[in-house]
Amino acid sequence: MGFYDLSAFERAQKANDIYIAVRNDLKTNSYNRIINYFGDADTYIRKNAYLAVGKIYKQHPELKVDIFNCLNTLLPYAHYHVRQTVINAAGEIGKYNFTITEHFFDTGLFDPHHTVRNAVIGSIKKMGEKNPQPILQWARKYLHHPDKEIRREICHGIELRGRTHPQDVLPLLKELQFDNTSRVLKTLVHVIGQIAYKKGCLATVICELNQWENRTLVKAAIKEIIDVHYRYRNFSVLNQQEAIAYIEANALP
């Protein structure tokens, strides 16, 4: 039976059971139940396990060393679900203290399994909302990595911060404007569209794009911005025609 096959009451009880089991394993440095939860086939069981680690980190400071001993031990674990959950648990901690978790993302970014790499990007997104400056500094060092997938994933990872604070991520995105890989450039255009439709964001994005040298890319980005204002019409602050009017009045040719 999956987590969401349970009733609301049963889910709450299950989450509490996971929390207690994880906490007790950390206290005894015996990781059997943690491994079982971290490697569970059910996404929501794994999610409750990594959320438990984040809560224990905040609520039980005496277990901080034990938490890191556990996560470091399981980081190279054979099953990719366990490694994935380790990264997500580190992301919960990194929302408050990124420096002590940075090595988890340095490792996970190059994991052979895409699920673990995706956990890095998901963690970058959630940490960037709460603790943006060290996250963006970390992201910058991978912007010009030789591996195009690393560049693409970093571009994607900083998107969520950009949705509310485009000024924070635009300088990093600008560094990718002449990337020589179409896959990276497509992600860049996508991200620019995603950071331009909320209140106050379009003006910030257009002002920045006016300063970019790659005008072909800028045209593609503006086309995406206009399209996003239609696709996200129930969420964007401007409708598509208002966005077009603003762009025509303010964007350089």
N, C-alpha and C positions, 0 to 999 in steps of 0.2 A: 504494500500500500504506500503510495507516494505522500509527500508532506501535505499537498493540497487536496488529497482525498480525505484528510482528517477534518473534523469540525473545527470551528474557530477556537473553541475551548481546548480541544485536543492538540491543536497546533501550538497554542500558548504553552501547554504543558510539555509538549515535545521540545520546544525551544528552551524551556527552563531545564529540562533533563539534560539537554546537550550542554548548556552552560555549566551545570554542576559537574558533569562528567569531564569536561575540558578542564575546569578549575582543579578538580581532584587529581587528574592525570598530571597537571603541571606541578602540583604540590608534591607528588611522589616521583616525579621524573620518569613516569611510566607512560608511554605514549600510545598504548594499544587502542584505547577508545578514540583518542584524537585521530589516529591514522584511519580508523574505521569511518569516522565522520568526514574527515578531509577527503577520503577517497570514495565516498558514497556516490552511487550512480544518480541520485536525485540532486539536482542543482540546488534545491531549497534546503536540503539537509546540509550541504556544504556551505551554503550562505549563512545559515544559522551558526555553524561551527566557527566561521571566520568572524562573524559579528560577536560571538561569545569571546573570542580572543581580544577584540578591541575593547569590549566592556571590562574584561578582567584587567587589561592593561591600565585602565582608568580607575577602576574600583579597588584593585589590590596591588598597590605599588611594590609590596614585598615580593611579588611574583614576576617582576619585570625581567630579572635575570633569567628566570626559569622559562619565561615566554621566548626570549631570544635564543636560549639554548635549544628549545624545542624547534623553533622555526629554522634555525641554522642546520639542525640535524636533519630535518625533513626536506630542506631545499633541494637536495639532489636525489630525492626518493624516486624509485623506479616508475611508479604509476603517475602519469601526468596529471590526474585529478588532484592528487596530493600536492604536487608542486604548484598547481594552479591555486589551490586554496591557501597555501603558504603565502603566495604573492598577494592574494586578496586580504589575508590577515595583516600582512605588512602594510598594505594600503590603509587599513583602518588605523593603524598606529601612526603612519606617515601623515595623516591629516593634522596631527598635532606636533609631531617631531620627525621631520623627514630625514634629517642627517643620519640618525641611527638606523634607518631602514634602507638607505640609498643602495647599499650593495645588493639587496634582494632584486631591485629593478635592473641594476647593471647586469645581473646574472640572468634574470627572467627574460630580458629583452632578446637574448640570443638562444633561448631554449629551443630544442628541435621541434617541439610540438606547438602548433598554432594556438591551442587553447591557453597555454601558459603565457605566450606572448600577448594574447588578447587580454589576459588578466592584468598584465603590466599597463596596457593602454587604458583599461577600465579604472585601474588604480590611479593613474596619472590624472584622469578626468575628475575623480572624486576628491583626490588630494588637492588638485588645482583650485577647486572651489573654496576650500577651507584654508589652504596654506600655499598661496600661489607663488611667492617669490622664489623660494628654494626649488620648487618644482620646475619653474620656467628656466632657472639657471641650469638645472640638470638636463632639461630637454635641449638646451642650446648646444651642448657639447656633442650631441648626436645628429644635428641638423645636416652635417656634411659628411656623414659616415659613408664609406664606400658601398655599403649594402643599401640598395634602393628601398628594400622593404623596411629597414630601420628608419630611413628618412621619412617614408610614407607613414609609418606607425607613429612616429613622433609628431608629425604634422596633425594626424588624426587625434592624438592624445591631448593636445592643447586646445582642441575645439571648444570644449565645454566652458572653460574659463573665458574664452573669447565671446561666448554668447551674451554674457553680461558685462564683460570688460574687454571689448575688442582692442582697446589701446594697449593692453598688456601683451597680447599675442601677435599683433600686426608686425612689430619689428622682427620677430622670429620668422613669421611667414614670408616677409620680404626677402629674407636670405635664400628662399627656395624658388624665387621667381624665374631663375635661369637654370633650374635643374634640368638635366639632360634625359630624364626618364618620363615618358608620358604618364605612367602610373602615378608617379609622385605629383606631377602637375595636375592631373585629374583630381587627386585628393585635395591639393591646394585650392583649386577652384571650388570644390565642394565645401571646404571649410570656410572660405570667404563668404559663400552664400549663407552658410549657417550662422555666421556671426553678424549678419547685417539686418535682421528683420525685427529685432526687439527695440523697445523704446530708446531713442537716442543713438542707436548703433549705426544706422545707415549713414548719417552725416560723418561719423568718425571713420567709417570704412572708406567712403568716397574720398574724403580729404586725404587719407593715406594713399589710396590707389592713384590719386593724381600725381603722387611723387615717384611712382614706380617707373622703371625704365622699359620693362617688357610690356609694350602696349598691346601686343597680341594677346598675352595672358590677361591683361586688364580687361580687354573686350570680352573675353570668355567669362571672366569673373562677373562682370556687369550683367551679362546675359543670364548667368546662374542666379544672381541676386534678384533679377526681375522674375525669373521662373519660381524662385523660392517664395516670393511674395504672393504668387498665385497658389502654389502647393500648400503653403502654410497660412492661407488667407484667414483661417479661423483663429490664428495665434499672432499674426504680425500686427504691429501697431499701425502700419499704413497698408492700404489696399494696393493692388498692383498698379493701378493707374496713378495713384499718388506717388508711389515709388518711382515710376517712370518719369513723372514730371520733375521730381527732385533730382534725379540723375541727369536728365536733359539740361536742367538749369545749373548744375554744379559740377558735373564730371567733365574733365578735359577730354578732347577727342583722341 
